[in-house]
Amino acid sequence: MKTRKGRKQRGQAIVEYIIIIVIVAVASLAVMGVFSDRIRTIIAGVASTFGATDAADAVEKPSVEILKEMDAEGLDTDTSD
C-alpha cells in the first residue's frame, strides 16, 4: 500500500530546511567575525597588487575600531573628494 505524504510531513521538512539555513547563516557570521581582520588584510593585499594606493592604510585599524567609528560617525558616502 502506498503511503502519502501528508501536510504535516511537508511542513516538517520545510522547518528542517529553515533550521539548516539558520545554522549555516549563524556559522557564517561567526567565521566572518573571527577572521574579519585577516580577510580584510588579504583583500587589501590584492588591491595593492592591482594598484590601489590607500589599501595598506585600511588594514592598520582593527575591524572593531572601524565599526565603532561607523556607529559614531555614520557611513561616509560622499564620493566627491
N, CA, C and O atoms as a Maestro MAE file, in Angstrom:
{
 s_m_m2io_version
 :::
 2.0.0
}

f_m_ct {
 s_m_title
 :::
 protein
 m_atom[324] {
  # First column is atom index #
  i_m_mmod_type
  r_m_x_coord
  r_m_y_coord
  r_m_z_coord
  i_m_residue_number
  s_m_chain_name
  s_m_pdb_residue_name
  s_m_pdb_atom_name
  i_m_atomic_number
  :::
  1 25 0.832 -1.168 0.000 1 A "MET " " N  " 7
  2 3 0.000 0.000 0.000 1 A "MET " " CA " 6
  3 2 0.885 1.242 0.000 1 A "MET " " C  " 6
  4 15 1.875 1.319 0.728 1 A "MET " " O  " 8
  5 25 0.518 2.185 -0.808 2 A "LYS " " N  " 7
  6 3 1.290 3.425 -0.888 2 A "LYS " " CA " 6
  7 2 0.966 4.315 0.306 2 A "LYS " " C  " 6
  8 15 -0.176 4.409 0.755 2 A "LYS " " O  " 8
  9 25 2.002 4.953 0.794 3 A "THR " " N  " 7
  10 3 1.771 5.942 1.845 3 A "THR " " CA " 6
  11 2 1.918 7.321 1.228 3 A "THR " " C  " 6
  12 15 2.837 7.581 0.451 3 A "THR " " O  " 8
  13 25 1.026 8.168 1.577 4 A "ARG " " N  " 7
  14 3 1.058 9.520 1.038 4 A "ARG " " CA " 6
  15 2 1.643 10.469 2.077 4 A "ARG " " C  " 6
  16 15 1.359 10.384 3.271 4 A "ARG " " O  " 8
  17 25 2.463 11.367 1.575 5 A "LYS " " N  " 7
  18 3 2.996 12.372 2.480 5 A "LYS " " CA " 6
  19 2 1.890 13.370 2.779 5 A "LYS " " C  " 6
  20 15 1.280 13.963 1.889 5 A "LYS " " O  " 8
  21 25 1.673 13.518 4.030 6 A "GLY " " N  " 7
  22 3 0.632 14.458 4.420 6 A "GLY " " CA " 6
  23 2 1.187 15.860 4.577 6 A "GLY " " C  " 6
  24 15 2.386 16.103 4.440 6 A "GLY " " O  " 8
  25 25 0.303 16.745 4.860 7 A "ARG " " N  " 7
  26 3 0.673 18.143 5.047 7 A "ARG " " CA " 6
  27 2 1.645 18.300 6.207 7 A "ARG " " C  " 6
  28 15 2.539 19.145 6.165 7 A "ARG " " O  " 8
  29 25 1.471 17.497 7.227 8 A "LYS " " N  " 7
  30 3 2.323 17.594 8.414 8 A "LYS " " CA " 6
  31 2 3.775 17.249 8.077 8 A "LYS " " C  " 6
  32 15 4.695 17.902 8.570 8 A "LYS " " O  " 8
  33 25 3.987 16.231 7.244 9 A "GLN " " N  " 7
  34 3 5.349 15.841 6.888 9 A "GLN " " CA " 6
  35 2 6.014 16.884 5.998 9 A "GLN " " C  " 6
  36 15 7.209 17.143 6.145 9 A "GLN " " O  " 8
  37 25 5.259 17.491 5.073 10 A "ARG " " N  " 7
  38 3 5.829 18.535 4.225 10 A "ARG " " CA " 6
  39 2 6.214 19.748 5.063 10 A "ARG " " C  " 6
  40 15 7.270 20.344 4.850 10 A "ARG " " O  " 8
  41 25 5.375 20.108 5.996 11 A "GLY " " N  " 7
  42 3 5.671 21.235 6.884 11 A "GLY " " CA " 6
  43 2 6.897 20.971 7.738 11 A "GLY " " C  " 6
  44 15 7.692 21.872 8.005 11 A "GLY " " O  " 8
  45 25 7.037 19.721 8.162 12 A "GLN " " N  " 7
  46 3 8.199 19.353 8.960 12 A "GLN " " CA " 6
  47 2 9.468 19.476 8.133 12 A "GLN " " C  " 6
  48 15 10.487 19.925 8.658 12 A "GLN " " O  " 8
  49 25 9.448 19.096 6.864 13 A "ALA " " N  " 7
  50 3 10.619 19.197 6.000 13 A "ALA " " CA " 6
  51 2 11.011 20.656 5.799 13 A "ALA " " C  " 6
  52 15 12.198 20.982 5.801 13 A "ALA " " O  " 8
  53 25 10.028 21.535 5.625 14 A "ILE " " N  " 7
  54 3 10.317 22.960 5.454 14 A "ILE " " CA " 6
  55 2 10.976 23.519 6.703 14 A "ILE " " C  " 6
  56 15 11.938 24.281 6.611 14 A "ILE " " O  " 8
  57 25 10.468 23.149 7.857 15 A "VAL " " N  " 7
  58 3 11.047 23.623 9.116 15 A "VAL " " CA " 6
  59 2 12.484 23.127 9.259 15 A "VAL " " C  " 6
  60 15 13.350 23.867 9.726 15 A "VAL " " O  " 8
  61 25 12.740 21.899 8.866 16 A "GLU " " N  " 7
  62 3 14.100 21.366 8.940 16 A "GLU " " CA " 6
  63 2 15.044 22.140 8.025 16 A "GLU " " C  " 6
  64 15 16.179 22.427 8.409 16 A "GLU " " O  " 8
  65 25 14.588 22.483 6.818 17 A "TYR " " N  " 7
  66 3 15.421 23.270 5.907 17 A "TYR " " CA " 6
  67 2 15.680 24.666 6.473 17 A "TYR " " C  " 6
  68 15 16.791 25.183 6.361 17 A "TYR " " O  " 8
  69 25 14.679 25.267 7.070 18 A "ILE " " N  " 7
  70 3 14.856 26.591 7.670 18 A "ILE " " CA " 6
  71 2 15.870 26.527 8.807 18 A "ILE " " C  " 6
  72 15 16.706 27.421 8.937 18 A "ILE " " O  " 8
  73 25 15.808 25.503 9.616 19 A "ILE " " N  " 7
  74 3 16.766 25.343 10.720 19 A "ILE " " CA " 6
  75 2 18.183 25.200 10.167 19 A "ILE " " C  " 6
  76 15 19.119 25.787 10.710 19 A "ILE " " O  " 8
  77 25 18.349 24.433 9.105 20 A "ILE " " N  " 7
  78 3 19.672 24.261 8.497 20 A "ILE " " CA " 6
  79 2 20.186 25.593 7.963 20 A "ILE " " C  " 6
  80 15 21.359 25.920 8.143 20 A "ILE " " O  " 8
  81 25 19.317 26.364 7.306 21 A "ILE " " N  " 7
  82 3 19.723 27.662 6.764 21 A "ILE " " CA " 6
  83 2 20.135 28.609 7.887 21 A "ILE " " C  " 6
  84 15 21.121 29.334 7.752 21 A "ILE " " O  " 8
  85 25 19.400 28.609 8.984 22 A "VAL " " N  " 7
  86 3 19.739 29.474 10.117 22 A "VAL " " CA " 6
  87 2 21.080 29.071 10.714 22 A "VAL " " C  " 6
  88 15 21.887 29.937 11.050 22 A "VAL " " O  " 8
  89 25 21.331 27.781 10.850 23 A "ILE " " N  " 7
  90 3 22.605 27.316 11.405 23 A "ILE " " CA " 6
  91 2 23.765 27.728 10.505 23 A "ILE " " C  " 6
  92 15 24.805 28.166 10.997 23 A "ILE " " O  " 8
  93 25 23.596 27.593 9.198 24 A "VAL " " N  " 7
  94 3 24.648 27.994 8.255 24 A "VAL " " CA " 6
  95 2 24.880 29.499 8.327 24 A "VAL " " C  " 6
  96 15 26.026 29.947 8.292 24 A "VAL " " O  " 8
  97 25 23.816 30.282 8.425 25 A "ALA " " N  " 7
  98 3 23.949 31.739 8.499 25 A "ALA " " CA " 6
  99 2 24.675 32.162 9.772 25 A "ALA " " C  " 6
  100 15 25.554 33.022 9.723 25 A "ALA " " O  " 8
  101 25 24.322 31.575 10.901 26 A "VAL " " N  " 7
  102 3 24.982 31.912 12.165 26 A "VAL " " CA " 6
  103 2 26.450 31.495 12.131 26 A "VAL " " C  " 6
  104 15 27.315 32.224 12.616 26 A "VAL " " O  " 8
  105 25 26.730 30.335 11.564 27 A "ALA " " N  " 7
  106 3 28.120 29.889 11.456 27 A "ALA " " CA " 6
  107 2 28.918 30.821 10.549 27 A "ALA " " C  " 6
  108 15 30.076 31.124 10.833 27 A "ALA " " O  " 8
  109 25 28.301 31.274 9.460 28 A "SER " " N  " 7
  110 3 28.986 32.206 8.547 28 A "SER " " CA " 6
  111 2 29.303 33.520 9.243 28 A "SER " " C  " 6
  112 15 30.400 34.058 9.088 28 A "SER " " O  " 8
  113 25 28.356 34.038 10.004 29 A "LEU " " N  " 7
  114 3 28.602 35.276 10.746 29 A "LEU " " CA " 6
  115 2 29.702 35.104 11.791 29 A "LEU " " C  " 6
  116 15 30.518 36.003 11.995 29 A "LEU " " O  " 8
  117 25 29.722 33.959 12.442 30 A "ALA " " N  " 7
  118 3 30.763 33.708 13.434 30 A "ALA " " CA " 6
  119 2 32.141 33.642 12.773 30 A "ALA " " C  " 6
  120 15 33.107 34.202 13.291 30 A "ALA " " O  " 8
  121 25 32.230 32.967 11.643 31 A "VAL " " N  " 7
  122 3 33.509 32.872 10.926 31 A "VAL " " CA " 6
  123 2 33.947 34.252 10.451 31 A "VAL " " C  " 6
  124 15 35.122 34.597 10.567 31 A "VAL " " O  " 8
  125 25 33.023 35.045 9.918 32 A "MET " " N  " 7
  126 3 33.367 36.400 9.477 32 A "MET " " CA " 6
  127 2 33.822 37.258 10.650 32 A "MET " " C  " 6
  128 15 34.733 38.073 10.504 32 A "MET " " O  " 8
  129 25 33.203 37.084 11.803 33 A "GLY " " N  " 7
  130 3 33.606 37.850 12.980 33 A "GLY " " CA " 6
  131 2 35.002 37.481 13.449 33 A "GLY " " C  " 6
  132 15 35.776 38.349 13.852 33 A "GLY " " O  " 8
  133 25 35.318 36.216 13.398 34 A "VAL " " N  " 7
  134 3 36.625 35.751 13.870 34 A "VAL " " CA " 6
  135 2 37.733 36.115 12.886 34 A "VAL " " C  " 6
  136 15 38.820 36.523 13.295 34 A "VAL " " O  " 8
  137 25 37.463 35.969 11.601 35 A "PHE " " N  " 7
  138 3 38.507 36.150 10.597 35 A "PHE " " CA " 6
  139 2 38.401 37.458 9.814 35 A "PHE " " C  " 6
  140 15 39.035 37.594 8.767 35 A "PHE " " O  " 8
  141 25 37.615 38.424 10.296 36 A "SER " " N  " 7
  142 3 37.384 39.635 9.508 36 A "SER " " CA " 6
  143 2 38.667 40.433 9.273 36 A "SER " " C  " 6
  144 15 38.878 40.943 8.173 36 A "SER " " O  " 8
  145 25 39.518 40.547 10.279 37 A "ASP " " N  " 7
  146 3 40.770 41.293 10.099 37 A "ASP " " CA " 6
  147 2 41.673 40.597 9.090 37 A "ASP " " C  " 6
  148 15 42.300 41.256 8.260 37 A "ASP " " O  " 8
  149 25 41.742 39.294 9.153 38 A "ARG " " N  " 7
  150 3 42.581 38.533 8.212 38 A "ARG " " CA " 6
  151 2 42.051 38.653 6.784 38 A "ARG " " C  " 6
  152 15 42.821 38.828 5.840 38 A "ARG " " O  " 8
  153 25 40.741 38.558 6.638 39 A "ILE " " N  " 7
  154 3 40.141 38.683 5.315 39 A "ILE " " CA " 6
  155 2 40.391 40.075 4.755 39 A "ILE " " C  " 6
  156 15 40.706 40.228 3.575 39 A "ILE " " O  " 8
  157 25 40.250 41.099 5.611 40 A "ARG " " N  " 7
  158 3 40.486 42.466 5.168 40 A "ARG " " CA " 6
  159 2 41.934 42.655 4.743 40 A "ARG " " C  " 6
  160 15 42.204 43.364 3.773 40 A "ARG " " O  " 8
  161 25 42.863 42.037 5.448 41 A "THR " " N  " 7
  162 3 44.277 42.127 5.094 41 A "THR " " CA " 6
  163 2 44.539 41.474 3.733 41 A "THR " " C  " 6
  164 15 45.285 42.013 2.916 41 A "THR " " O  " 8
  165 25 43.932 40.329 3.498 42 A "ILE " " N  " 7
  166 3 44.102 39.639 2.220 42 A "ILE " " CA " 6
  167 2 43.541 40.483 1.083 42 A "ILE " " C  " 6
  168 15 44.183 40.628 0.043 42 A "ILE " " O  " 8
  169 25 42.347 41.041 1.272 43 A "ILE " " N  " 7
  170 3 41.738 41.861 0.226 43 A "ILE " " CA " 6
  171 2 42.566 43.112 -0.030 43 A "ILE " " C  " 6
  172 15 42.711 43.530 -1.179 43 A "ILE " " O  " 8
  173 25 43.117 43.719 1.029 44 A "ALA " " N  " 7
  174 3 43.964 44.903 0.852 44 A "ALA " " CA " 6
  175 2 45.240 44.549 0.093 44 A "ALA " " C  " 6
  176 15 45.724 45.340 -0.716 44 A "ALA " " O  " 8
  177 25 45.782 43.364 0.352 45 A "GLY " " N  " 7
  178 3 46.970 42.924 -0.381 45 A "GLY " " CA " 6
  179 2 46.687 42.753 -1.864 45 A "GLY " " C  " 6
  180 15 47.490 43.137 -2.715 45 A "GLY " " O  " 8
  181 25 45.531 42.171 -2.158 46 A "VAL " " N  " 7
  182 3 45.144 42.001 -3.561 46 A "VAL " " CA " 6
  183 2 44.921 43.367 -4.208 46 A "VAL " " C  " 6
  184 15 45.343 43.596 -5.342 46 A "VAL " " O  " 8
  185 25 44.256 44.275 -3.486 47 A "ALA " " N  " 7
  186 3 44.003 45.610 -4.027 47 A "ALA " " CA " 6
  187 2 45.315 46.355 -4.270 47 A "ALA " " C  " 6
  188 15 45.448 47.068 -5.265 47 A "ALA " " O  " 8
  189 25 46.282 46.193 -3.367 48 A "SER " " N  " 7
  190 3 47.582 46.828 -3.554 48 A "SER " " CA " 6
  191 2 48.294 46.274 -4.775 48 A "SER " " C  " 6
  192 15 48.972 47.005 -5.498 48 A "SER " " O  " 8
  193 25 48.137 44.988 -4.998 49 A "THR " " N  " 7
  194 3 48.740 44.358 -6.170 49 A "THR " " CA " 6
  195 2 48.195 44.957 -7.460 49 A "THR " " C  " 6
  196 15 48.921 45.117 -8.441 49 A "THR " " O  " 8
  197 25 46.908 45.286 -7.442 50 A "PHE " " N  " 7
  198 3 46.287 45.856 -8.631 50 A "PHE " " CA " 6
  199 2 46.424 47.369 -8.716 50 A "PHE " " C  " 6
  200 15 45.850 47.989 -9.611 50 A "PHE " " O  " 8
  201 25 47.172 47.972 -7.801 51 A "GLY " " N  " 7
  202 3 47.493 49.383 -7.925 51 A "GLY " " CA " 6
  203 2 46.764 50.329 -6.995 51 A "GLY " " C  " 6
  204 15 46.886 51.542 -7.164 51 A "GLY " " O  " 8
  205 25 46.024 49.847 -6.037 52 A "ALA " " N  " 7
  206 3 45.362 50.744 -5.094 52 A "ALA " " CA " 6
  207 2 46.406 51.347 -4.166 52 A "ALA " " C  " 6
  208 15 47.275 50.641 -3.655 52 A "ALA " " O  " 8
  209 25 46.317 52.647 -3.952 53 A "THR " " N  " 7
  210 3 47.339 53.320 -3.147 53 A "THR " " CA " 6
  211 2 46.971 53.408 -1.677 53 A "THR " " C  " 6
  212 15 47.862 53.497 -0.833 53 A "THR " " O  " 8
  213 25 45.692 53.388 -1.343 54 A "ASP " " N  " 7
  214 3 45.286 53.540 0.050 54 A "ASP " " CA " 6
  215 2 44.848 52.227 0.698 54 A "ASP " " C  " 6
  216 15 44.293 52.249 1.797 54 A "ASP " " O  " 8
  217 25 45.077 51.106 0.060 55 A "ALA " " N  " 7
  218 3 44.639 49.815 0.604 55 A "ALA " " CA " 6
  219 2 45.441 49.424 1.834 55 A "ALA " " C  " 6
  220 15 44.893 48.822 2.757 55 A "ALA " " O  " 8
  221 25 46.724 49.752 1.864 56 A "ALA " " N  " 7
  222 3 47.548 49.388 3.020 56 A "ALA " " CA " 6
  223 2 47.131 50.163 4.257 56 A "ALA " " C  " 6
  224 15 47.238 49.653 5.372 56 A "ALA " " O  " 8
  225 25 46.654 51.396 4.075 57 A "ASP " " N  " 7
  226 3 46.208 52.188 5.221 57 A "ASP " " CA " 6
  227 2 44.934 51.631 5.839 57 A "ASP " " C  " 6
  228 15 44.676 51.834 7.026 57 A "ASP " " O  " 8
  229 25 44.146 50.937 5.048 58 A "ALA " " N  " 7
  230 3 42.859 50.430 5.520 58 A "ALA " " CA " 6
  231 2 43.002 49.280 6.502 58 A "ALA " " C  " 6
  232 15 42.061 48.997 7.243 58 A "ALA " " O  " 8
  233 25 44.132 48.615 6.535 59 A "VAL " " N  " 7
  234 3 44.276 47.455 7.412 59 A "VAL " " CA " 6
  235 2 45.004 47.779 8.708 59 A "VAL " " C  " 6
  236 15 45.226 46.886 9.525 59 A "VAL " " O  " 8
  237 25 45.374 49.021 8.912 60 A "GLU " " N  " 7
  238 3 46.088 49.371 10.138 60 A "GLU " " CA " 6
  239 2 45.186 49.332 11.362 60 A "GLU " " C  " 6
  240 15 45.656 49.022 12.457 60 A "GLU " " O  " 8
  241 25 43.898 49.638 11.204 61 A "LYS " " N  " 7
  242 3 42.956 49.621 12.323 61 A "LYS " " CA " 6
  243 2 42.231 48.284 12.368 61 A "LYS " " C  " 6
  244 15 41.891 47.727 11.324 61 A "LYS " " O  " 8
  245 25 41.995 47.766 13.567 62 A "PRO " " N  " 7
  246 3 41.192 46.547 13.676 62 A "PRO " " CA " 6
  247 2 39.738 46.813 13.277 62 A "PRO " " C  " 6
  248 15 39.280 47.955 13.312 62 A "PRO " " O  " 8
  249 25 39.034 45.781 12.906 63 A "SER " " N  " 7
  250 3 37.647 45.900 12.476 63 A "SER " " CA " 6
  251 2 36.754 46.487 13.562 63 A "SER " " C  " 6
  252 15 35.816 47.226 13.263 63 A "SER " " O  " 8
  253 25 37.037 46.165 14.810 64 A "VAL " " N  " 7
  254 3 36.219 46.655 15.912 64 A "VAL " " CA " 6
  255 2 36.256 48.179 15.963 64 A "VAL " " C  " 6
  256 15 35.222 48.817 16.163 64 A "VAL " " O  " 8
  257 25 37.431 48.763 15.785 65 A "GLU " " N  " 7
  258 3 37.547 50.214 15.802 65 A "GLU " " CA " 6
  259 2 36.819 50.839 14.621 65 A "GLU " " C  " 6
  260 15 36.178 51.879 14.770 65 A "GLU " " O  " 8
  261 25 36.907 50.226 13.468 66 A "ILE " " N  " 7
  262 3 36.212 50.740 12.283 66 A "ILE " " CA " 6
  263 2 34.708 50.719 12.503 66 A "ILE " " C  " 6
  264 15 34.018 51.678 12.156 66 A "ILE " " O  " 8
  265 25 34.188 49.628 13.078 67 A "LEU " " N  " 7
  266 3 32.759 49.545 13.342 67 A "LEU " " CA " 6
  267 2 32.313 50.574 14.364 67 A "LEU " " C  " 6
  268 15 31.227 51.140 14.237 67 A "LEU " " O  " 8
  269 25 33.137 50.828 15.383 68 A "LYS " " N  " 7
  270 3 32.797 51.847 16.378 68 A "LYS " " CA " 6
  271 2 32.746 53.228 15.733 68 A "LYS " " C  " 6
  272 15 31.853 54.020 16.035 68 A "LYS " " O  " 8
  273 25 33.697 53.523 14.847 69 A "GLU " " N  " 7
  274 3 33.698 54.809 14.157 69 A "GLU " " CA " 6
  275 2 32.478 54.939 13.251 69 A "GLU " " C  " 6
  276 15 31.867 56.005 13.175 69 A "GLU " " O  " 8
  277 25 32.124 53.855 12.565 70 A "MET " " N  " 7
  278 3 30.955 53.890 11.695 70 A "MET " " CA " 6
  279 2 29.697 54.124 12.510 70 A "MET " " C  " 6
  280 15 28.794 54.834 12.070 70 A "MET " " O  " 8
  281 25 29.631 53.526 13.706 71 A "ASP " " N  " 7
  282 3 28.469 53.692 14.557 71 A "ASP " " CA " 6
  283 2 28.384 55.124 15.074 71 A "ASP " " C  " 6
  284 15 27.298 55.700 15.146 71 A "ASP " " O  " 8
  285 25 29.531 55.696 15.433 72 A "ALA " " N  " 7
  286 3 29.548 57.046 15.991 72 A "ALA " " CA " 6
  287 2 29.364 58.111 14.917 72 A "ALA " " C  " 6
  288 15 28.636 59.081 15.129 72 A "ALA " " O  " 8
  289 25 30.004 57.947 13.781 73 A "GLU " " N  " 7
  290 3 30.007 58.971 12.750 73 A "GLU " " CA " 6
  291 2 29.059 58.676 11.602 73 A "GLU " " C  " 6
  292 15 28.708 59.581 10.845 73 A "GLU " " O  " 8
  293 25 28.647 57.455 11.463 74 A "GLY " " N  " 7
  294 3 27.832 57.074 10.311 74 A "GLY " " CA " 6
  295 2 28.727 56.672 9.164 74 A "GLY " " C  " 6
  296 15 29.947 56.818 9.233 74 A "GLY " " O  " 8
  297 25 28.132 56.175 8.130 75 A "LEU " " N  " 7
  298 3 28.867 55.717 6.955 75 A "LEU " " CA " 6
  299 2 29.086 56.895 6.013 75 A "LEU " " C  " 6
  300 15 28.131 57.572 5.632 75 A "LEU " " O  " 8
  301 25 30.324 57.141 5.642 76 A "ASP " " N  " 7
  302 3 30.656 58.245 4.746 76 A "ASP " " CA " 6
  303 2 30.432 57.803 3.304 76 A "ASP " " C  " 6
  304 15 31.167 56.964 2.783 76 A "ASP " " O  " 8
  305 25 29.412 58.374 2.663 77 A "THR " " N  " 7
  306 3 29.104 58.014 1.293 77 A "THR " " CA " 6
  307 2 29.446 59.128 0.324 77 A "THR " " C  " 6
  308 15 29.103 59.048 -0.856 77 A "THR " " O  " 8
  309 25 30.115 60.162 0.799 78 A "ASP " " N  " 7
  310 3 30.479 61.289 -0.051 78 A "ASP " " CA " 6
  311 2 31.656 60.878 -0.943 78 A "ASP " " C  " 6
  312 15 32.749 60.605 -0.447 78 A "ASP " " O  " 8
  313 25 31.432 60.836 -2.239 79 A "THR " " N  " 7
  314 3 32.475 60.426 -3.185 79 A "THR " " CA " 6
  315 2 33.018 61.610 -3.977 79 A "THR " " C  " 6
  316 15 33.682 61.418 -4.996 79 A "THR " " O  " 8
  317 25 32.746 62.822 -3.527 80 A "SER " " N  " 7
  318 3 33.166 64.000 -4.290 80 A "SER " " CA " 6
  319 2 34.603 64.405 -4.004 80 A "SER " " C  " 6
  320 15 35.063 65.411 -4.545 80 A "SER " " O  " 8
  321 25 35.329 63.665 -3.177 81 A "ASP " " N  " 7
  322 3 36.729 64.015 -2.838 81 A "ASP " " CA " 6
  323 2 37.644 63.857 -3.990 81 A "ASP " " C  " 6
  324 15 38.842 64.110 -3.865 81 A "ASP " " O  " 8
  :::
 }
 m_bond[323] {
  # First column is bond index #
  i_m_from
  i_m_to
  i_m_order
  :::
  1 1 2 1
  2 2 3 1
  3 3 4 2
  4 3 5 1
  5 5 6 1
  6 6 7 1
  7 7 8 2
  8 7 9 1
  9 9 10 1
  10 10 11 1
  11 11 12 2
  12 11 13 1
  13 13 14 1
  14 14 15 1
  15 15 16 2
  16 15 17 1
  17 17 18 1
  18 18 19 1
  19 19 20 2
  20 19 21 1
  21 21 22 1
  22 22 23 1
  23 23 24 2
  24 23 25 1
  25 25 26 1
  26 26 27 1
  27 27 28 2
  28 27 29 1
  29 29 30 1
  30 30 31 1
  31 31 32 2
  32 31 33 1
  33 33 34 1
  34 34 35 1
  35 35 36 2
  36 35 37 1
  37 37 38 1
  38 38 39 1
  39 39 40 2
  40 39 41 1
  41 41 42 1
  42 42 43 1
  43 43 44 2
  44 43 45 1
  45 45 46 1
  46 46 47 1
  47 47 48 2
  48 47 49 1
  49 49 50 1
  50 50 51 1
  51 51 52 2
  52 51 53 1
  53 53 54 1
  54 54 55 1
  55 55 56 2
  56 55 57 1
  57 57 58 1
  58 58 59 1
  59 59 60 2
  60 59 61 1
  61 61 62 1
  62 62 63 1
  63 63 64 2
  64 63 65 1
  65 65 66 1
  66 66 67 1
  67 67 68 2
  68 67 69 1
  69 69 70 1
  70 70 71 1
  71 71 72 2
  72 71 73 1
  73 73 74 1
  74 74 75 1
  75 75 76 2
  76 75 77 1
  77 77 78 1
  78 78 79 1
  79 79 80 2
  80 79 81 1
  81 81 82 1
  82 82 83 1
  83 83 84 2
  84 83 85 1
  85 85 86 1
  86 86 87 1
  87 87 88 2
  88 87 89 1
  89 89 90 1
  90 90 91 1
  91 91 92 2
  92 91 93 1
  93 93 94 1
  94 94 95 1
  95 95 96 2
  96 95 97 1
  97 97 98 1
  98 98 99 1
  99 99 100 2
  100 99 101 1
  101 101 102 1
  102 102 103 1
  103 103 104 2
  104 103 105 1
  105 105 106 1
  106 106 107 1
  107 107 108 2
  108 107 109 1
  109 109 110 1
  110 110 111 1
  111 111 112 2
  112 111 113 1
  113 113 114 1
  114 114 115 1
  115 115 116 2
  116 115 117 1
  117 117 118 1
  118 118 119 1
  119 119 120 2
  120 119 121 1
  121 121 122 1
  122 122 123 1
  123 123 124 2
  124 123 125 1
  125 125 126 1
  126 126 127 1
  127 127 128 2
  128 127 129 1
  129 129 130 1
  130 130 131 1
  131 131 132 2
  132 131 133 1
  133 133 134 1
  134 134 135 1
  135 135 136 2
  136 135 137 1
  137 137 138 1
  138 138 139 1
  139 139 140 2
  140 139 141 1
  141 141 142 1
  142 142 143 1
  143 143 144 2
  144 143 145 1
  145 145 146 1
  146 146 147 1
  147 147 148 2
  148 147 149 1
  149 149 150 1
  150 150 151 1
  151 151 152 2
  152 151 153 1
  153 153 154 1
  154 154 155 1
  155 155 156 2
  156 155 157 1
  157 157 158 1
  158 158 159 1
  159 159 160 2
  160 159 161 1
  161 161 162 1
  162 162 163 1
  163 163 164 2
  164 163 165 1
  165 165 166 1
  166 166 167 1
  167 167 168 2
  168 167 169 1
  169 169 170 1
  170 170 171 1
  171 171 172 2
  172 171 173 1
  173 173 174 1
  174 174 175 1
  175 175 176 2
  176 175 177 1
  177 177 178 1
  178 178 179 1
  179 179 180 2
  180 179 181 1
  181 181 182 1
  182 182 183 1
  183 183 184 2
  184 183 185 1
  185 185 186 1
  186 186 187 1
  187 187 188 2
  188 187 189 1
  189 189 190 1
  190 190 191 1
  191 191 192 2
  192 191 193 1
  193 193 194 1
  194 194 195 1
  195 195 196 2
  196 195 197 1
  197 197 198 1
  198 198 199 1
  199 199 200 2
  200 199 201 1
  201 201 202 1
  202 202 203 1
  203 203 204 2
  204 203 205 1
  205 205 206 1
  206 206 207 1
  207 207 208 2
  208 207 209 1
  209 209 210 1
  210 210 211 1
  211 211 212 2
  212 211 213 1
  213 213 214 1
  214 214 215 1
  215 215 216 2
  216 215 217 1
  217 217 218 1
  218 218 219 1
  219 219 220 2
  220 219 221 1
  221 221 222 1
  222 222 223 1
  223 223 224 2
  224 223 225 1
  225 225 226 1
  226 226 227 1
  227 227 228 2
  228 227 229 1
  229 229 230 1
  230 230 231 1
  231 231 232 2
  232 231 233 1
  233 233 234 1
  234 234 235 1
  235 235 236 2
  236 235 237 1
  237 237 238 1
  238 238 239 1
  239 239 240 2
  240 239 241 1
  241 241 242 1
  242 242 243 1
  243 243 244 2
  244 243 245 1
  245 245 246 1
  246 246 247 1
  247 247 248 2
  248 247 249 1
  249 249 250 1
  250 250 251 1
  251 251 252 2
  252 251 253 1
  253 253 254 1
  254 254 255 1
  255 255 256 2
  256 255 257 1
  257 257 258 1
  258 258 259 1
  259 259 260 2
  260 259 261 1
  261 261 262 1
  262 262 263 1
  263 263 264 2
  264 263 265 1
  265 265 266 1
  266 266 267 1
  267 267 268 2
  268 267 269 1
  269 269 270 1
  270 270 271 1
  271 271 272 2
  272 271 273 1
  273 273 274 1
  274 274 275 1
  275 275 276 2
  276 275 277 1
  277 277 278 1
  278 278 279 1
  279 279 280 2
  280 279 281 1
  281 281 282 1
  282 282 283 1
  283 283 284 2
  284 283 285 1
  285 285 286 1
  286 286 287 1
  287 287 288 2
  288 287 289 1
  289 289 290 1
  290 290 291 1
  291 291 292 2
  292 291 293 1
  293 293 294 1
  294 294 295 1
  295 295 296 2
  296 295 297 1
  297 297 298 1
  298 298 299 1
  299 299 300 2
  300 299 301 1
  301 301 302 1
  302 302 303 1
  303 303 304 2
  304 303 305 1
  305 305 306 1
  306 306 307 1
  307 307 308 2
  308 307 309 1
  309 309 310 1
  310 310 311 1
  311 311 312 2
  312 311 313 1
  313 313 314 1
  314 314 315 1
  315 315 316 2
  316 315 317 1
  317 317 318 1
  318 318 319 1
  319 319 320 2
  320 319 321 1
  321 321 322 1
  322 322 323 1
  323 323 324 2
  :::
 }
}
